[in-house]
Amino acid sequence: MTCDRFPRVCRASGSPGPDCCRRQCVNVMSDSQNCGQCGTKCRFGQACCGGRCVNVMYDPKNCGGCKKRCKKGTFCQYGMCSYA
C-alpha cells in the first residue's frame, strides 16, 4: 500500500509522518527533503524547523537544532549560544 492511493496509511501509528510526498509518508514540518511542502529541500547546513528551512548554525531561535533558543541578549554562532 502506498500513500498516493491510500493517504490514511500515513496517519497510522508508527508512520514517519502524516503527509504523503511522492508515495512516501513524511512530516513536512521536520523533513529536510520536503520542508513545508512536498519537494522543498533545505540547503546544506539548514534544518527543517516548523516547516521552514533555517540555518541552525546562526539562527538564535533554532541554535544547533530546532527550538533551541538562545537566551535574550546572546547570539548563535557555530550552533552554540554565545560562542566566544
mmCIF file of the N, C-alpha and C atoms, coordinates in Angstrom:
data_MODEL
# 
_entry.id   MODEL 
# 
loop_
_atom_site.group_PDB 
_atom_site.id 
_atom_site.type_symbol 
_atom_site.label_atom_id 
_atom_site.label_alt_id 
_atom_site.label_comp_id 
_atom_site.label_asym_id 
_atom_site.label_entity_id 
_atom_site.label_seq_id 
_atom_site.pdbx_PDB_ins_code 
_atom_site.Cartn_x 
_atom_site.Cartn_y 
_atom_site.Cartn_z 
_atom_site.occupancy 
_atom_site.B_iso_or_equiv 
_atom_site.pdbx_formal_charge 
_atom_site.auth_seq_id 
_atom_site.auth_comp_id 
_atom_site.auth_asym_id 
_atom_site.auth_atom_id 
_atom_site.pdbx_PDB_model_num 
ATOM 1   N N  . MET A 1 1  ? 0.842  -1.185 0.000  1.00 0.00 ? 1  MET A N  1 
ATOM 2   C CA . MET A 1 1  ? 0.000  0.000  0.000  1.00 0.00 ? 1  MET A CA 1 
ATOM 3   C C  . MET A 1 1  ? 0.881  1.241  0.000  1.00 0.00 ? 1  MET A C  1 
ATOM 4   N N  . THR A 1 2  ? 0.578  2.160  -0.866 1.00 0.00 ? 2  THR A N  1 
ATOM 5   C CA . THR A 1 2  ? 1.299  3.435  -0.909 1.00 0.00 ? 2  THR A CA 1 
ATOM 6   C C  . THR A 1 2  ? 0.327  4.563  -0.585 1.00 0.00 ? 2  THR A C  1 
ATOM 7   N N  . CYS A 1 3  ? 0.879  5.647  -0.072 1.00 0.00 ? 3  CYS A N  1 
ATOM 8   C CA . CYS A 1 3  ? 0.021  6.728  0.395  1.00 0.00 ? 3  CYS A CA 1 
ATOM 9   C C  . CYS A 1 3  ? -0.629 7.518  -0.741 1.00 0.00 ? 3  CYS A C  1 
ATOM 10  N N  . ASP A 1 4  ? -0.122 7.403  -1.977 1.00 0.00 ? 4  ASP A N  1 
ATOM 11  C CA . ASP A 1 4  ? -0.787 8.111  -3.064 1.00 0.00 ? 4  ASP A CA 1 
ATOM 12  C C  . ASP A 1 4  ? -2.161 7.508  -3.346 1.00 0.00 ? 4  ASP A C  1 
ATOM 13  N N  . ARG A 1 5  ? -2.311 6.226  -3.076 1.00 0.00 ? 5  ARG A N  1 
ATOM 14  C CA . ARG A 1 5  ? -3.608 5.569  -3.255 1.00 0.00 ? 5  ARG A CA 1 
ATOM 15  C C  . ARG A 1 5  ? -4.408 5.520  -1.952 1.00 0.00 ? 5  ARG A C  1 
ATOM 16  N N  . PHE A 1 6  ? -3.698 5.367  -0.839 1.00 0.00 ? 6  PHE A N  1 
ATOM 17  C CA . PHE A 1 6  ? -4.338 5.264  0.476  1.00 0.00 ? 6  PHE A CA 1 
ATOM 18  C C  . PHE A 1 6  ? -3.695 6.258  1.435  1.00 0.00 ? 6  PHE A C  1 
ATOM 19  N N  . PRO A 1 7  ? -4.046 7.558  1.334  1.00 0.00 ? 7  PRO A N  1 
ATOM 20  C CA . PRO A 1 7  ? -3.383 8.584  2.154  1.00 0.00 ? 7  PRO A CA 1 
ATOM 21  C C  . PRO A 1 7  ? -3.550 8.377  3.662  1.00 0.00 ? 7  PRO A C  1 
ATOM 22  N N  . ARG A 1 8  ? -4.575 7.649  4.078  1.00 0.00 ? 8  ARG A N  1 
ATOM 23  C CA . ARG A 1 8  ? -4.796 7.434  5.505  1.00 0.00 ? 8  ARG A CA 1 
ATOM 24  C C  . ARG A 1 8  ? -3.713 6.562  6.130  1.00 0.00 ? 8  ARG A C  1 
ATOM 25  N N  . VAL A 1 9  ? -2.954 5.840  5.300  1.00 0.00 ? 9  VAL A N  1 
ATOM 26  C CA . VAL A 1 9  ? -1.887 4.995  5.827  1.00 0.00 ? 9  VAL A CA 1 
ATOM 27  C C  . VAL A 1 9  ? -0.820 5.842  6.541  1.00 0.00 ? 9  VAL A C  1 
ATOM 28  N N  . CYS A 1 10 ? -0.670 7.099  6.154  1.00 0.00 ? 10 CYS A N  1 
ATOM 29  C CA . CYS A 1 10 ? 0.317  7.986  6.788  1.00 0.00 ? 10 CYS A CA 1 
ATOM 30  C C  . CYS A 1 10 ? -0.089 8.413  8.192  1.00 0.00 ? 10 CYS A C  1 
ATOM 31  N N  . ARG A 1 11 ? -1.362 8.313  8.504  1.00 0.00 ? 11 ARG A N  1 
ATOM 32  C CA . ARG A 1 11 ? -1.835 8.712  9.825  1.00 0.00 ? 11 ARG A CA 1 
ATOM 33  C C  . ARG A 1 11 ? -1.802 7.553  10.821 1.00 0.00 ? 11 ARG A C  1 
ATOM 34  N N  . ALA A 1 12 ? -1.415 6.379  10.370 1.00 0.00 ? 12 ALA A N  1 
ATOM 35  C CA . ALA A 1 12 ? -1.353 5.211  11.256 1.00 0.00 ? 12 ALA A CA 1 
ATOM 36  C C  . ALA A 1 12 ? -0.183 5.348  12.229 1.00 0.00 ? 12 ALA A C  1 
ATOM 37  N N  . SER A 1 13 ? -0.312 4.717  13.378 1.00 0.00 ? 13 SER A N  1 
ATOM 38  C CA . SER A 1 13 ? 0.775  4.779  14.356 1.00 0.00 ? 13 SER A CA 1 
ATOM 39  C C  . SER A 1 13 ? 2.011  4.079  13.796 1.00 0.00 ? 13 SER A C  1 
ATOM 40  N N  . GLY A 1 14 ? 3.164  4.654  14.065 1.00 0.00 ? 14 GLY A N  1 
ATOM 41  C CA . GLY A 1 14 ? 4.416  4.114  13.544 1.00 0.00 ? 14 GLY A CA 1 
ATOM 42  C C  . GLY A 1 14 ? 4.804  4.676  12.185 1.00 0.00 ? 14 GLY A C  1 
ATOM 43  N N  . SER A 1 15 ? 3.955  5.509  11.615 1.00 0.00 ? 15 SER A N  1 
ATOM 44  C CA . SER A 1 15 ? 4.249  6.131  10.325 1.00 0.00 ? 15 SER A CA 1 
ATOM 45  C C  . SER A 1 15 ? 5.277  7.242  10.520 1.00 0.00 ? 15 SER A C  1 
ATOM 46  N N  . PRO A 1 16 ? 6.184  7.460  9.546  1.00 0.00 ? 16 PRO A N  1 
ATOM 47  C CA . PRO A 1 16 ? 7.175  8.541  9.668  1.00 0.00 ? 16 PRO A CA 1 
ATOM 48  C C  . PRO A 1 16 ? 6.554  9.934  9.715  1.00 0.00 ? 16 PRO A C  1 
ATOM 49  N N  . GLY A 1 17 ? 5.348  10.084 9.186  1.00 0.00 ? 17 GLY A N  1 
ATOM 50  C CA . GLY A 1 17 ? 4.691  11.380 9.202  1.00 0.00 ? 17 GLY A CA 1 
ATOM 51  C C  . GLY A 1 17 ? 3.307  11.317 8.586  1.00 0.00 ? 17 GLY A C  1 
ATOM 52  N N  . PRO A 1 18 ? 2.495  12.363 8.798  1.00 0.00 ? 18 PRO A N  1 
ATOM 53  C CA . PRO A 1 18 ? 1.109  12.357 8.333  1.00 0.00 ? 18 PRO A CA 1 
ATOM 54  C C  . PRO A 1 18 ? 0.908  12.813 6.888  1.00 0.00 ? 18 PRO A C  1 
ATOM 55  N N  . ASP A 1 19 ? 1.965  13.247 6.223  1.00 0.00 ? 19 ASP A N  1 
ATOM 56  C CA . ASP A 1 19 ? 1.837  13.806 4.876  1.00 0.00 ? 19 ASP A CA 1 
ATOM 57  C C  . ASP A 1 19 ? 2.383  12.831 3.834  1.00 0.00 ? 19 ASP A C  1 
ATOM 58  N N  . CYS A 1 20 ? 1.792  12.865 2.643  1.00 0.00 ? 20 CYS A N  1 
ATOM 59  C CA . CYS A 1 20 ? 2.213  11.976 1.562  1.00 0.00 ? 20 CYS A CA 1 
ATOM 60  C C  . CYS A 1 20 ? 2.935  12.782 0.482  1.00 0.00 ? 20 CYS A C  1 
ATOM 61  N N  . CYS A 1 21 ? 4.215  12.473 0.271  1.00 0.00 ? 21 CYS A N  1 
ATOM 62  C CA . CYS A 1 21 ? 5.018  13.125 -0.767 1.00 0.00 ? 21 CYS A CA 1 
ATOM 63  C C  . CYS A 1 21 ? 5.684  12.043 -1.611 1.00 0.00 ? 21 CYS A C  1 
ATOM 64  N N  . ARG A 1 22 ? 5.375  12.031 -2.876 1.00 0.00 ? 22 ARG A N  1 
ATOM 65  C CA . ARG A 1 22 ? 5.954  11.056 -3.811 1.00 0.00 ? 22 ARG A CA 1 
ATOM 66  C C  . ARG A 1 22 ? 5.850  9.619  -3.293 1.00 0.00 ? 22 ARG A C  1 
ATOM 67  N N  . ARG A 1 23 ? 4.664  9.261  -2.897 1.00 0.00 ? 23 ARG A N  1 
ATOM 68  C CA . ARG A 1 23 ? 4.341  7.903  -2.460 1.00 0.00 ? 23 ARG A CA 1 
ATOM 69  C C  . ARG A 1 23 ? 5.031  7.497  -1.162 1.00 0.00 ? 23 ARG A C  1 
ATOM 70  N N  . GLN A 1 24 ? 5.524  8.465  -0.393 1.00 0.00 ? 24 GLN A N  1 
ATOM 71  C CA . GLN A 1 24 ? 6.145  8.183  0.896  1.00 0.00 ? 24 GLN A CA 1 
ATOM 72  C C  . GLN A 1 24 ? 5.509  9.056  1.974  1.00 0.00 ? 24 GLN A C  1 
ATOM 73  N N  . CYS A 1 25 ? 5.357  8.474  3.149  1.00 0.00 ? 25 CYS A N  1 
ATOM 74  C CA . CYS A 1 25 ? 4.836  9.227  4.292  1.00 0.00 ? 25 CYS A CA 1 
ATOM 75  C C  . CYS A 1 25 ? 5.975  10.045 4.903  1.00 0.00 ? 25 CYS A C  1 
ATOM 76  N N  . VAL A 1 26 ? 5.748  11.337 5.057  1.00 0.00 ? 26 VAL A N  1 
ATOM 77  C CA . VAL A 1 26 ? 6.746  12.242 5.629  1.00 0.00 ? 26 VAL A CA 1 
ATOM 78  C C  . VAL A 1 26 ? 6.051  13.246 6.540  1.00 0.00 ? 26 VAL A C  1 
ATOM 79  N N  . ASN A 1 27 ? 6.839  13.991 7.294  1.00 0.00 ? 27 ASN A N  1 
ATOM 80  C CA . ASN A 1 27 ? 6.330  15.091 8.097  1.00 0.00 ? 27 ASN A CA 1 
ATOM 81  C C  . ASN A 1 27 ? 6.923  16.369 7.518  1.00 0.00 ? 27 ASN A C  1 
ATOM 82  N N  . VAL A 1 28 ? 6.101  17.152 6.812  1.00 0.00 ? 28 VAL A N  1 
ATOM 83  C CA . VAL A 1 28 ? 6.612  18.356 6.149  1.00 0.00 ? 28 VAL A CA 1 
ATOM 84  C C  . VAL A 1 28 ? 7.021  19.446 7.135  1.00 0.00 ? 28 VAL A C  1 
ATOM 85  N N  . MET A 1 29 ? 6.746  19.248 8.416  1.00 0.00 ? 29 MET A N  1 
ATOM 86  C CA . MET A 1 29 ? 7.166  20.216 9.427  1.00 0.00 ? 29 MET A CA 1 
ATOM 87  C C  . MET A 1 29 ? 8.609  19.972 9.867  1.00 0.00 ? 29 MET A C  1 
ATOM 88  N N  . SER A 1 30 ? 9.166  18.773 9.575  1.00 0.00 ? 30 SER A N  1 
ATOM 89  C CA . SER A 1 30 ? 10.520 18.470 10.031 1.00 0.00 ? 30 SER A CA 1 
ATOM 90  C C  . SER A 1 30 ? 11.395 17.752 9.005  1.00 0.00 ? 30 SER A C  1 
ATOM 91  N N  . ASP A 1 31 ? 10.854 17.381 7.859  1.00 0.00 ? 31 ASP A N  1 
ATOM 92  C CA . ASP A 1 31 ? 11.621 16.640 6.845  1.00 0.00 ? 31 ASP A CA 1 
ATOM 93  C C  . ASP A 1 31 ? 12.394 17.618 5.961  1.00 0.00 ? 31 ASP A C  1 
ATOM 94  N N  . SER A 1 32 ? 13.716 17.547 5.981  1.00 0.00 ? 32 SER A N  1 
ATOM 95  C CA . SER A 1 32 ? 14.537 18.497 5.226  1.00 0.00 ? 32 SER A CA 1 
ATOM 96  C C  . SER A 1 32 ? 14.457 18.285 3.708  1.00 0.00 ? 32 SER A C  1 
ATOM 97  N N  . GLN A 1 33 ? 13.904 17.161 3.264  1.00 0.00 ? 33 GLN A N  1 
ATOM 98  C CA . GLN A 1 33 ? 13.722 16.916 1.833  1.00 0.00 ? 33 GLN A CA 1 
ATOM 99  C C  . GLN A 1 33 ? 12.350 17.382 1.344  1.00 0.00 ? 33 GLN A C  1 
ATOM 100 N N  . ASN A 1 34 ? 11.435 17.640 2.271  1.00 0.00 ? 34 ASN A N  1 
ATOM 101 C CA . ASN A 1 34 ? 10.074 18.100 1.971  1.00 0.00 ? 34 ASN A CA 1 
ATOM 102 C C  . ASN A 1 34 ? 9.660  19.092 3.051  1.00 0.00 ? 34 ASN A C  1 
ATOM 103 N N  . CYS A 1 35 ? 10.327 20.219 3.107  1.00 0.00 ? 35 CYS A N  1 
ATOM 104 C CA . CYS A 1 35 ? 10.127 21.185 4.191  1.00 0.00 ? 35 CYS A CA 1 
ATOM 105 C C  . CYS A 1 35 ? 9.010  22.177 3.865  1.00 0.00 ? 35 CYS A C  1 
ATOM 106 N N  . GLY A 1 36 ? 7.919  22.087 4.603  1.00 0.00 ? 36 GLY A N  1 
ATOM 107 C CA . GLY A 1 36 ? 6.786  22.988 4.390  1.00 0.00 ? 36 GLY A CA 1 
ATOM 108 C C  . GLY A 1 36 ? 5.834  22.467 3.340  1.00 0.00 ? 36 GLY A C  1 
ATOM 109 N N  . GLN A 1 37 ? 6.373  21.849 2.308  1.00 0.00 ? 37 GLN A N  1 
ATOM 110 C CA . GLN A 1 37 ? 5.563  21.242 1.248  1.00 0.00 ? 37 GLN A CA 1 
ATOM 111 C C  . GLN A 1 37 ? 6.414  20.219 0.508  1.00 0.00 ? 37 GLN A C  1 
ATOM 112 N N  . CYS A 1 38 ? 5.774  19.376 -0.235 1.00 0.00 ? 38 CYS A N  1 
ATOM 113 C CA . CYS A 1 38 ? 6.481  18.309 -0.954 1.00 0.00 ? 38 CYS A CA 1 
ATOM 114 C C  . CYS A 1 38 ? 7.494  18.894 -1.942 1.00 0.00 ? 38 CYS A C  1 
ATOM 115 N N  . GLY A 1 39 ? 8.703  18.358 -1.910 1.00 0.00 ? 39 GLY A N  1 
ATOM 116 C CA . GLY A 1 39 ? 9.731  18.744 -2.865 1.00 0.00 ? 39 GLY A CA 1 
ATOM 117 C C  . GLY A 1 39 ? 10.586 19.934 -2.488 1.00 0.00 ? 39 GLY A C  1 
ATOM 118 N N  . THR A 1 40 ? 10.261 20.635 -1.402 1.00 0.00 ? 40 THR A N  1 
ATOM 119 C CA . THR A 1 40 ? 11.069 21.780 -0.976 1.00 0.00 ? 40 THR A CA 1 
ATOM 120 C C  . THR A 1 40 ? 12.221 21.263 -0.123 1.00 0.00 ? 40 THR A C  1 
ATOM 121 N N  . LYS A 1 41 ? 13.436 21.329 -0.675 1.00 0.00 ? 41 LYS A N  1 
ATOM 122 C CA . LYS A 1 41 ? 14.615 20.807 0.018  1.00 0.00 ? 41 LYS A CA 1 
ATOM 123 C C  . LYS A 1 41 ? 15.378 21.931 0.710  1.00 0.00 ? 41 LYS A C  1 
ATOM 124 N N  . CYS A 1 42 ? 15.810 21.656 1.921  1.00 0.00 ? 42 CYS A N  1 
ATOM 125 C CA . CYS A 1 42 ? 16.648 22.614 2.640  1.00 0.00 ? 42 CYS A CA 1 
ATOM 126 C C  . CYS A 1 42 ? 18.082 22.502 2.118  1.00 0.00 ? 42 CYS A C  1 
ATOM 127 N N  . ARG A 1 43 ? 18.780 23.614 2.120  1.00 0.00 ? 43 ARG A N  1 
ATOM 128 C CA . ARG A 1 43 ? 20.171 23.629 1.663  1.00 0.00 ? 43 ARG A CA 1 
ATOM 129 C C  . ARG A 1 43 ? 21.096 23.006 2.699  1.00 0.00 ? 43 ARG A C  1 
ATOM 130 N N  . PHE A 1 44 ? 22.329 22.772 2.284  1.00 0.00 ? 44 PHE A N  1 
ATOM 131 C CA . PHE A 1 44 ? 23.346 22.241 3.187  1.00 0.00 ? 44 PHE A CA 1 
ATOM 132 C C  . PHE A 1 44 ? 23.495 23.164 4.392  1.00 0.00 ? 44 PHE A C  1 
ATOM 133 N N  . GLY A 1 45 ? 23.532 22.610 5.578  1.00 0.00 ? 45 GLY A N  1 
ATOM 134 C CA . GLY A 1 45 ? 23.675 23.404 6.793  1.00 0.00 ? 45 GLY A CA 1 
ATOM 135 C C  . GLY A 1 45 ? 22.356 23.887 7.357  1.00 0.00 ? 45 GLY A C  1 
ATOM 136 N N  . GLN A 1 46 ? 21.263 23.611 6.672  1.00 0.00 ? 46 GLN A N  1 
ATOM 137 C CA . GLN A 1 46 ? 19.951 24.021 7.154  1.00 0.00 ? 46 GLN A CA 1 
ATOM 138 C C  . GLN A 1 46 ? 19.179 22.810 7.664  1.00 0.00 ? 46 GLN A C  1 
ATOM 139 N N  . ALA A 1 47 ? 18.213 23.080 8.523  1.00 0.00 ? 47 ALA A N  1 
ATOM 140 C CA . ALA A 1 47 ? 17.311 22.057 9.033  1.00 0.00 ? 47 ALA A CA 1 
ATOM 141 C C  . ALA A 1 47 ? 15.886 22.551 8.845  1.00 0.00 ? 47 ALA A C  1 
ATOM 142 N N  . CYS A 1 48 ? 14.955 21.630 8.765  1.00 0.00 ? 48 CYS A N  1 
ATOM 143 C CA . CYS A 1 48 ? 13.543 21.983 8.635  1.00 0.00 ? 48 CYS A CA 1 
ATOM 144 C C  . CYS A 1 48 ? 12.948 22.093 10.031 1.00 0.00 ? 48 CYS A C  1 
ATOM 145 N N  . CYS A 1 49 ? 12.614 23.305 10.421 1.00 0.00 ? 49 CYS A N  1 
ATOM 146 C CA . CYS A 1 49 ? 12.049 23.577 11.746 1.00 0.00 ? 49 CYS A CA 1 
ATOM 147 C C  . CYS A 1 49 ? 10.683 24.223 11.571 1.00 0.00 ? 49 CYS A C  1 
ATOM 148 N N  . GLY A 1 50 ? 9.651  23.503 11.931 1.00 0.00 ? 50 GLY A N  1 
ATOM 149 C CA . GLY A 1 50 ? 8.296  24.048 11.815 1.00 0.00 ? 50 GLY A CA 1 
ATOM 150 C C  . GLY A 1 50 ? 7.890  24.350 10.392 1.00 0.00 ? 50 GLY A C  1 
ATOM 151 N N  . GLY A 1 51 ? 8.399  23.591 9.433  1.00 0.00 ? 51 GLY A N  1 
ATOM 152 C CA . GLY A 1 51 ? 8.034  23.792 8.037  1.00 0.00 ? 51 GLY A CA 1 
ATOM 153 C C  . GLY A 1 51 ? 8.825  24.873 7.334  1.00 0.00 ? 51 GLY A C  1 
ATOM 154 N N  . ARG A 1 52 ? 9.905  25.369 7.962  1.00 0.00 ? 52 ARG A N  1 
ATOM 155 C CA . ARG A 1 52 ? 10.777 26.387 7.359  1.00 0.00 ? 52 ARG A CA 1 
ATOM 156 C C  . ARG A 1 52 ? 12.218 25.915 7.401  1.00 0.00 ? 52 ARG A C  1 
ATOM 157 N N  . CYS A 1 53 ? 12.957 26.183 6.355  1.00 0.00 ? 53 CYS A N  1 
ATOM 158 C CA . CYS A 1 53 ? 14.385 25.870 6.344  1.00 0.00 ? 53 CYS A CA 1 
ATOM 159 C C  . CYS A 1 53 ? 15.121 26.980 7.093  1.00 0.00 ? 53 CYS A C  1 
ATOM 160 N N  . VAL A 1 54 ? 15.866 26.598 8.110  1.00 0.00 ? 54 VAL A N  1 
ATOM 161 C CA . VAL A 1 54 ? 16.617 27.578 8.898  1.00 0.00 ? 54 VAL A CA 1 
ATOM 162 C C  . VAL A 1 54 ? 18.068 27.123 9.032  1.00 0.00 ? 54 VAL A C  1 
ATOM 163 N N  . ASN A 1 55 ? 18.951 28.090 9.193  1.00 0.00 ? 55 ASN A N  1 
ATOM 164 C CA . ASN A 1 55 ? 20.367 27.804 9.398  1.00 0.00 ? 55 ASN A CA 1 
ATOM 165 C C  . ASN A 1 55 ? 20.597 27.644 10.895 1.00 0.00 ? 55 ASN A C  1 
ATOM 166 N N  . VAL A 1 56 ? 20.695 26.405 11.347 1.00 0.00 ? 56 VAL A N  1 
ATOM 167 C CA . VAL A 1 56 ? 20.823 26.130 12.785 1.00 0.00 ? 56 VAL A CA 1 
ATOM 168 C C  . VAL A 1 56 ? 22.193 26.515 13.335 1.00 0.00 ? 56 VAL A C  1 
ATOM 169 N N  . MET A 1 57 ? 23.099 26.930 12.467 1.00 0.00 ? 57 MET A N  1 
ATOM 170 C CA . MET A 1 57 ? 24.416 27.372 12.927 1.00 0.00 ? 57 MET A CA 1 
ATOM 171 C C  . MET A 1 57 ? 24.387 28.827 13.405 1.00 0.00 ? 57 MET A C  1 
ATOM 172 N N  . TYR A 1 58 ? 23.408 29.614 12.915 1.00 0.00 ? 58 TYR A N  1 
ATOM 173 C CA . TYR A 1 58 ? 23.396 31.051 13.241 1.00 0.00 ? 58 TYR A CA 1 
ATOM 174 C C  . TYR A 1 58 ? 22.030 31.601 13.639 1.00 0.00 ? 58 TYR A C  1 
ATOM 175 N N  . ASP A 1 59 ? 20.996 30.792 13.644 1.00 0.00 ? 59 ASP A N  1 
ATOM 176 C CA . ASP A 1 59 ? 19.647 31.264 13.990 1.00 0.00 ? 59 ASP A CA 1 
ATOM 177 C C  . ASP A 1 59 ? 19.449 31.212 15.508 1.00 0.00 ? 59 ASP A C  1 
ATOM 178 N N  . PRO A 1 60 ? 19.290 32.357 16.178 1.00 0.00 ? 60 PRO A N  1 
ATOM 179 C CA . PRO A 1 60 ? 19.157 32.358 17.641 1.00 0.00 ? 60 PRO A CA 1 
ATOM 180 C C  . PRO A 1 60 ? 17.889 31.668 18.147 1.00 0.00 ? 60 PRO A C  1 
ATOM 181 N N  . LYS A 1 61 ? 16.904 31.456 17.287 1.00 0.00 ? 61 LYS A N  1 
ATOM 182 C CA . LYS A 1 61 ? 15.673 30.764 17.695 1.00 0.00 ? 61 LYS A CA 1 
ATOM 183 C C  . LYS A 1 61 ? 15.789 29.248 17.508 1.00 0.00 ? 61 LYS A C  1 
ATOM 184 N N  . ASN A 1 62 ? 16.765 28.823 16.730 1.00 0.00 ? 62 ASN A N  1 
ATOM 185 C CA . ASN A 1 62 ? 16.978 27.398 16.453 1.00 0.00 ? 62 ASN A CA 1 
ATOM 186 C C  . ASN A 1 62 ? 18.484 27.121 16.431 1.00 0.00 ? 62 ASN A C  1 
ATOM 187 N N  . CYS A 1 63 ? 19.153 27.406 17.510 1.00 0.00 ? 63 CYS A N  1 
ATOM 188 C CA . CYS A 1 63 ? 20.614 27.346 17.574 1.00 0.00 ? 63 CYS A CA 1 
ATOM 189 C C  . CYS A 1 63 ? 21.104 25.924 17.859 1.00 0.00 ? 63 CYS A C  1 
ATOM 190 N N  . GLY A 1 64 ? 21.664 25.285 16.851 1.00 0.00 ? 64 GLY A N  1 
ATOM 191 C CA . GLY A 1 64 ? 22.146 23.921 16.999 1.00 0.00 ? 64 GLY A CA 1 
ATOM 192 C C  . GLY A 1 64 ? 21.074 22.873 16.751 1.00 0.00 ? 64 GLY A C  1 
ATOM 193 N N  . GLY A 1 65 ? 19.841 23.285 16.627 1.00 0.00 ? 65 GLY A N  1 
ATOM 194 C CA . GLY A 1 65 ? 18.714 22.389 16.385 1.00 0.00 ? 65 GLY A CA 1 
ATOM 195 C C  . GLY A 1 65 ? 17.405 23.142 16.519 1.00 0.00 ? 65 GLY A C  1 
ATOM 196 N N  . CYS A 1 66 ? 16.345 22.519 16.099 1.00 0.00 ? 66 CYS A N  1 
ATOM 197 C CA . CYS A 1 66 ? 15.028 23.161 16.140 1.00 0.00 ? 66 CYS A CA 1 
ATOM 198 C C  . CYS A 1 66 ? 14.596 23.465 17.571 1.00 0.00 ? 66 CYS A C  1 
ATOM 199 N N  . LYS A 1 67 ? 14.055 24.658 17.743 1.00 0.00 ? 67 LYS A N  1 
ATOM 200 C CA . LYS A 1 67 ? 13.501 25.153 19.014 1.00 0.00 ? 67 LYS A CA 1 
ATOM 201 C C  . LYS A 1 67 ? 14.531 25.248 20.138 1.00 0.00 ? 67 LYS A C  1 
ATOM 202 N N  . LYS A 1 68 ? 15.800 25.343 19.807 1.00 0.00 ? 68 LYS A N  1 
ATOM 203 C CA . LYS A 1 68 ? 16.844 25.565 20.818 1.00 0.00 ? 68 LYS A CA 1 
ATOM 204 C C  . LYS A 1 68 ? 17.170 27.053 20.796 1.00 0.00 ? 68 LYS A C  1 
ATOM 205 N N  . ARG A 1 69 ? 16.471 27.781 21.630 1.00 0.00 ? 69 ARG A N  1 
ATOM 206 C CA . ARG A 1 69 ? 16.541 29.243 21.632 1.00 0.00 ? 69 ARG A CA 1 
ATOM 207 C C  . ARG A 1 69 ? 17.655 29.745 22.545 1.00 0.00 ? 69 ARG A C  1 
ATOM 208 N N  . CYS A 1 70 ? 18.411 30.711 22.029 1.00 0.00 ? 70 CYS A N  1 
ATOM 209 C CA . CYS A 1 70 ? 19.437 31.354 22.861 1.00 0.00 ? 70 CYS A CA 1 
ATOM 210 C C  . CYS A 1 70 ? 18.760 32.328 23.830 1.00 0.00 ? 70 CYS A C  1 
ATOM 211 N N  . LYS A 1 71 ? 19.395 32.551 24.971 1.00 0.00 ? 71 LYS A N  1 
ATOM 212 C CA . LYS A 1 71 ? 18.867 33.497 25.946 1.00 0.00 ? 71 LYS A CA 1 
ATOM 213 C C  . LYS A 1 71 ? 18.871 34.903 25.354 1.00 0.00 ? 71 LYS A C  1 
ATOM 214 N N  . LYS A 1 72 ? 18.004 35.725 25.869 1.00 0.00 ? 72 LYS A N  1 
ATOM 215 C CA . LYS A 1 72 ? 17.877 37.099 25.395 1.00 0.00 ? 72 LYS A CA 1 
ATOM 216 C C  . LYS A 1 72 ? 19.211 37.829 25.535 1.00 0.00 ? 72 LYS A C  1 
ATOM 217 N N  . GLY A 1 73 ? 19.616 38.521 24.488 1.00 0.00 ? 73 GLY A N  1 
ATOM 218 C CA . GLY A 1 73 ? 20.859 39.275 24.511 1.00 0.00 ? 73 GLY A CA 1 
ATOM 219 C C  . GLY A 1 73 ? 22.068 38.480 24.057 1.00 0.00 ? 73 GLY A C  1 
ATOM 220 N N  . THR A 1 74 ? 21.903 37.178 23.809 1.00 0.00 ? 74 THR A N  1 
ATOM 221 C CA . THR A 1 74 ? 23.012 36.364 23.329 1.00 0.00 ? 74 THR A CA 1 
ATOM 222 C C  . THR A 1 74 ? 22.828 36.085 21.840 1.00 0.00 ? 74 THR A C  1 
ATOM 223 N N  . PHE A 1 75 ? 23.821 35.522 21.223 1.00 0.00 ? 75 PHE A N  1 
ATOM 224 C CA . PHE A 1 75 ? 23.766 35.255 19.789 1.00 0.00 ? 75 PHE A CA 1 
ATOM 225 C C  . PHE A 1 75 ? 24.118 33.791 19.530 1.00 0.00 ? 75 PHE A C  1 
ATOM 226 N N  . CYS A 1 76 ? 23.830 33.352 18.331 1.00 0.00 ? 76 CYS A N  1 
ATOM 227 C CA . CYS A 1 76 ? 24.116 31.973 17.932 1.00 0.00 ? 76 CYS A CA 1 
ATOM 228 C C  . CYS A 1 76 ? 25.252 31.959 16.928 1.00 0.00 ? 76 CYS A C  1 
ATOM 229 N N  . GLN A 1 77 ? 26.282 31.220 17.230 1.00 0.00 ? 77 GLN A N  1 
ATOM 230 C CA . GLN A 1 77 ? 27.416 31.112 16.319 1.00 0.00 ? 77 GLN A CA 1 
ATOM 231 C C  . GLN A 1 77 ? 27.918 29.671 16.358 1.00 0.00 ? 77 GLN A C  1 
ATOM 232 N N  . TYR A 1 78 ? 28.073 29.074 15.182 1.00 0.00 ? 78 TYR A N  1 
ATOM 233 C CA . TYR A 1 78 ? 28.508 27.688 15.049 1.00 0.00 ? 78 TYR A CA 1 
ATOM 234 C C  . TYR A 1 78 ? 27.600 26.713 15.792 1.00 0.00 ? 78 TYR A C  1 
ATOM 235 N N  . GLY A 1 79 ? 26.312 27.042 15.878 1.00 0.00 ? 79 GLY A N  1 
ATOM 236 C CA . GLY A 1 79 ? 25.350 26.164 16.530 1.00 0.00 ? 79 GLY A CA 1 
ATOM 237 C C  . GLY A 1 79 ? 25.385 26.192 18.038 1.00 0.00 ? 79 GLY A C  1 
ATOM 238 N N  . MET A 1 80 ? 26.057 27.202 18.604 1.00 0.00 ? 80 MET A N  1 
ATOM 239 C CA . MET A 1 80 ? 26.136 27.341 20.064 1.00 0.00 ? 80 MET A CA 1 
ATOM 240 C C  . MET A 1 80 ? 25.807 28.777 20.454 1.00 0.00 ? 80 MET A C  1 
ATOM 241 N N  . CYS A 1 81 ? 25.095 28.907 21.549 1.00 0.00 ? 81 CYS A N  1 
ATOM 242 C CA . CYS A 1 81 ? 24.753 30.238 22.041 1.00 0.00 ? 81 CYS A CA 1 
ATOM 243 C C  . CYS A 1 81 ? 25.960 30.894 22.701 1.00 0.00 ? 81 CYS A C  1 
ATOM 244 N N  . SER A 1 82 ? 26.215 32.134 22.330 1.00 0.00 ? 82 SER A N  1 
ATOM 245 C CA . SER A 1 82 ? 27.297 32.952 22.885 1.00 0.00 ? 82 SER A CA 1 
ATOM 246 C C  . SER A 1 82 ? 28.662 32.271 22.788 1.00 0.00 ? 82 SER A C  1 
ATOM 247 N N  . TYR A 1 83 ? 28.929 31.653 21.658 1.00 0.00 ? 83 TYR A N  1 
ATOM 248 C CA . TYR A 1 83 ? 30.225 31.027 21.429 1.00 0.00 ? 83 TYR A CA 1 
ATOM 249 C C  . TYR A 1 83 ? 31.286 32.118 21.318 1.00 0.00 ? 83 TYR A C  1 
ATOM 250 N N  . ALA A 1 84 ? 32.358 31.977 22.071 1.00 0.00 ? 84 ALA A N  1 
ATOM 251 C CA . ALA A 1 84 ? 33.411 33.009 22.026 1.00 0.00 ? 84 ALA A CA 1 
ATOM 252 C C  . ALA A 1 84 ? 34.753 32.410 21.707 1.00 0.00 ? 84 ALA A C  1 
# 
